[in-house]
Amino acid sequence: MRAVRVPVFVLAAVLAYILCNAAWVTGESQRWLDAAAQVSDAALQGSTADAGEALDALDALWQRPQGYLHIVISHTELDEAEALLAQAEAMAAQGDSQSLYPVLAELRGQFRLIAETQRISAKNIF
C-alpha cells in the first residue's frame, strides 16, 4: 500500500495544477475580452485616442503573463493573437475604426480559443 501513495500524490498534484491552470487561463481570457470590449466601445464612440489608450491597456494585460503562457499554450494560438493585436494597434494609430471592428472580432475569437484549449472537457482530451 505504501508504494501506491507517491504515485497517487503525484497524480493528485498534476490534476490540481491542471484545474488551477484552466481556471487561471479562463480568468485571464475574460480580462482580455473585457479590455477588447472597451476598445470596441471607444472606437464605436468615434474616439480613436480613447481606442488607442484602451488598446495599450489590453496590450499591457496581454504582455504580463506571456512567459507563462508560452509554457502551457501552443505558440500558434499565442502568435495569432499577438499578430491580431498588432494589427488592431496599427489600425487604431491610423484612425481606421471601420477596419478595426473585424480585427477586434477576430482577436476576441482568438482569446476565446485560447481559453477553450485550456478547459477540461472530453473535446480537448480526444
N, C-alpha and C positions, 0 to 999 in steps of 0.2 A: 504494500500500500504506500510505503514511503517513496518508492520510485515514481509514483504517479503524481505526487504533489508538485514537483518542479515543472513538469510539462503542463499541468493544468494551470498553474500560476502564470506561466509564460503565455499560454493561450488566453487567459483572462486579461492579462495586461495588454496583449495585442488587440483584443476585442475592445477594451476600454479606450485605447488610443484611436482605433478606427472610428468609434462612435463620437469621441470628442472632436476628432478632425472633421468629421462630417458636419457636426453642429457648428463648428467654428467657420468652416468654409461657407456654409449656408448663411450664417450671420453676416460675414464679410460681403458676400454677394448681395445680400439685401441692402447693405450700406451703399454699395456701388450703384445698385438700381435706384435707390433713393436720390443719390447725388446726380445720376443721369436724368432723373425726372426733374430735378431743379434746373439742369441745363436746358432741358426742353421747355420748361415754363418760362425761363428767361428769354430764350430765343423766340418763343411764341409772343411774348410781350414786345418783341422788336428791339430789345436791348442787347446788342452784341457785346457790349462791355460787361454787362452782368453775366451773359452766357460764357464769356471768356473767363471771368472770375470763378464761375461755377465749375467750368472745365478744369481750371487749375486746382480747385478743391477736390474734384474727382480724381485727378491725376495724383495728388498727394495721397489720397486714400488708397489708390491702386498701387503706388510705388512702395508704400510702407511694408507690406508683407511679401514682397517679391522673392526674397531669399528663401523663405519657407515654401511658398507656392511652387517654386521651381524644383523643389524636392518631391512634393507629393502629387503634383498635377502634370499631365503631359504638356510638353513645351509647345506643341502645336496649338492647343487652345489658348494658352497664355500669349503666344506670339500674335495670334489673330486678334485678340482683344487689344494688345498693345498697338498693332497697326491701325485698328479702327479708332482708338483713342487719339493717335497722332493725326489721323485724317480729320477727325472732328475738330481738333485744335487748330489745324490749318484752315479749315472752313470757317471757324469762328473768327480767326485772325483776319480773314479776308472779308468778313461780314456777310457771308453767303448763308443766310439762315434757311433758305429753301432746300439747299443740298445737305444741310446739317441734319434735318429730320430723319432721312433714310439711314444715314450713318449712325445716328444715335439709336435708331430702332435695331440695327444690326448689332451694335455694341451691347444693348440691353439683352438681346438674344444670346450673345456670347457669354455674358455674365450668368445668365440662367443655365447655359450649357455647362459652364464651369461648376456651378453648384450642383447640377444634376449628376455630373460624373462622380461626385464625392458622396452622394446619398447612398444609403444602404437599401438596396432593392434587388429583387430577383432579376430585373432587366440588366442591372450593372454586373451581376455575377456571371450570367451566361452570355 
